[in-house]
Amino acid sequence: MYQLNNEDDKCFKRVVTTAIYQSENHPERITKVLKTNAEKFNWEGVEGPMQVNKILIFKKNNSKYGINFYGYKMIKSILLK
């Protein structure tokens, strides 16, 4: 995973896309190719900023991909199936 240089609410979208469609040169940059590759996923019902319940929607919409979610200072444990 990379720290992306973005100033919008699409962090999750960018990180997921970067994880699947990795760029060899400057992976931290938001490029036209990254934005095009992001549209290969089904983002219906998923908007930023990301919330845990939205990750479940993304996972349902894109079942061939797995998502591992780790939180800091979590109040309760959530298992994503």
Secondary structure, 3 states (H helix, E strand, C coil): CCCCCCCCCCHHHHHHHHHHCCCCCCCCCCCHHHHHHHCCCCCCCCCCCCCHHHHHHHHHHCCCCCCCCCCCCCCCCCCCC
